[in-house]
């Protein structure tokens, strides 16, 4: 059942009571009407009884009068000697007071019932008795009803000697009225229903009389008084009911509604009942006050509980958004803040900084996860210190951190980023057993009213960060439009291509670039450069390797490349006997599976010169494992080249002990020979001299001109490659 | 207790023992008269009482005398003159239509005398009260039955018209003319004790003709022994009437008694009557 408001219930109650009162009033009204009709019926009966009694009384009185007349000596005188009958009839009888003035006519009849003399014209009497006396007749004449009584007249008291008859006649209605007092019968409207000229015995007169019942003034007055009283009573009760309704509304409904509204207000957080009741009722109600106090206490307890819950919720919320290892905000908090940032549309001047620990996987794999965790904690602490108090640091996963700088331009973002780099560099990681410096790469993307989306800003920061992680790149990189080519790094299509290539190495298309033997510039072997043919398009290394590195797919991808190389070699896509070099990432160098796979290729294709190009990163992070694996490769007949020399730390200590055959100078180093200043060129000359002195063969990358070729030849490089010789191309 | 009281008690006792018998006498085909008859000792004279004007034998004065006389052993007959009304039981009102005449009354008296005579062998004493005395006197002045042995007139009246002699003579003349012409008109006169006496001319005339003088003359010439008993305080009589009566008749005056001899005087009356009867 749907709950109803107290006002509606109170209204319904009042209406129900009013309806009940009206119904009772109506019932009383009908009851008094019924009683009135009953009384009227009784009065009608009483009226008829009165008339009947009146008839009897009228008859009795007339009989007394007639008997007196019949016993009167003078009556006998007239019956015996009627010479003066008319005188006697018209005067003597009345003068003697034998009949009252009410008697309309007196007549004497002989023994046979014949009138002694014609009646007076004004007082007509029956000329002959209609039957044997005594007779009491109701007659209907033209002038109305009459009552006639006829008695025999005897000479002797014993009634043995009949002398004749005496008859007296009355006005019926007048005599009936005089017969008695009528309380109920209304004789004013009495009517004899006989036809004119007819007569009946008085005994049956009641059946031929029509009369009304006298209106009972007491009953009518009582009826009117009762109805008026009932009406007044109903009105008074209804007025009182209305007043009661008003009082009910003021004293109960309004306070209850106010109280209900107060309770409704409790739905609002922090809402509470006022300590003092609302001024809705002039009359304090104990139960309401008690209820109010109870609800206040209850609300206070609820508020306290709510506060505790809120605190717990905040704690849970904070914990859910905190990274357990570093105490910084986690990926969820980052996403939420991103979302909030987007909703607030405060993307006008936002700088997104993505931090990534360089070579963290190598550190993790080399020194163990505990050390890795400590390194992450240390980096997080350094970044916390470097950031402003209001700038949140998020750990997005692994060694990747981020911060969002609101209302920041490029200058400020760069200052913050540099401060972060400095703080990280200032940390003493040696206390954790690390012998190598730990650095971070920072990618920065700015939104300065460009109206770019959050997703685009994240993508740009990713690209900038991947750029920063590239060998030889500055550790702090702002996104620029020319990084558009790296969009694949974060594009779903490229990522899909990388993963599918790992599963299906046939998608990997190896392009080969010649590595020339100097100074004669004869092709000694070719370097296998990875491309992925995906959906008819060729995806280059600029898109592939950032994804591989970002997803830590180095080992898996290198295995796929090795299977593609084995495919090409098996299918003789390269000229017989032609050597080939393949790049191994740092994680692959320390992975036995990759080493095993490469060893299997060497064994499967004897007679071919196989060169494994590794980066110095592998040597730096896990030098022991890397050295053992390199040794295994060399034992299998594989040459090892240190790739990208000069783009990283290029530690001379490592250079002295690196178990490699070739040192492949990074293109940035080689190009110093053409574009560098003198000091740089001298240093290049000294480094190349130093490498040669250490017993390594040197390979120059990026040789694109004859002049540069001459210079590298002059510096003692044994090998060179670059566009001067050929571009990477697919095998025929 | 006085002697009168003792006597009254004795009379009451005796009256209880006497047997009153209502009797009727058919006078004609339409008239029947009623009377009270008490049979007494045959050796004593019978008494026939005649009531006053328009009265019956039950008039108190007569009624008391009937008892007293009957109780003394006399046969008593007290008729009620019919006055033209059969079975008359009531006093006839002055205003009634009087058609009866003195002649009718005398005829009825004669019939009752004969009725009594048939039952009593001794003399019959007529006792009349008031106008009954006049009627008895009229009867006796005519041809009375030989059985009549005496007459006692109680409170006899001198006449019944309240007129002087001239007016009375004129009225009588008118009545005679009316009777002669057969005019049936009823006349109303102040007559006797009636202020409005309504009668036919013949009726009224029959009584008017018995003037005071005629009464005195008739009384003076009565053959049977007679006695007039008059009340000392009878105010219904004309002035000098008792004196005139005494002139030629034996008159006993009961002092203090009125016209009706009621009260204690009824015993005096009875004593006088009984004494008179005892002398016959």
Boltz contact constraints between the chains, C-beta under 6 A:
constraints:
  - contact:
      token1: [A, 73]
      token2: [B, 85]
      max_distance: 6.0
  - contact:
      token1: [A, 73]
      token2: [B, 88]
      max_distance: 6.0
  - contact:
      token1: [A, 73]
      token2: [B, 90]
      max_distance: 6.0
  - contact:
      token1: [A, 74]
      token2: [B, 96]
      max_distance: 6.0
  - contact:
      token1: [A, 76]
      token2: [B, 85]
      max_distance: 6.0
  - contact:
      token1: [A, 76]
      token2: [B, 86]
      max_distance: 6.0
  - contact:
      token1: [A, 77]
      token2: [B, 85]
      max_distance: 6.0
  - contact:
      token1: [A, 80]
      token2: [B, 30]
      max_distance: 6.0
  - contact:
      token1: [A, 80]
      token2: [B, 86]
      max_distance: 6.0
  - contact:
      token1: [A, 84]
      token2: [B, 97]
      max_distance: 6.0
  - contact:
      token1: [A, 88]
      token2: [B, 97]
      max_distance: 6.0
  - contact:
      token1: [A, 92]
      token2: [B, 97]
      max_distance: 6.0
  - contact:
      token1: [A, 95]
      token2: [B, 95]
      max_distance: 6.0
  - contact:
      token1: [A, 155]
      token2: [B, 86]
      max_distance: 6.0
  - contact:
      token1: [A, 155]
      token2: [B, 87]
      max_distance: 6.0
  - contact:
      token1: [A, 156]
      token2: [B, 87]
      max_distance: 6.0
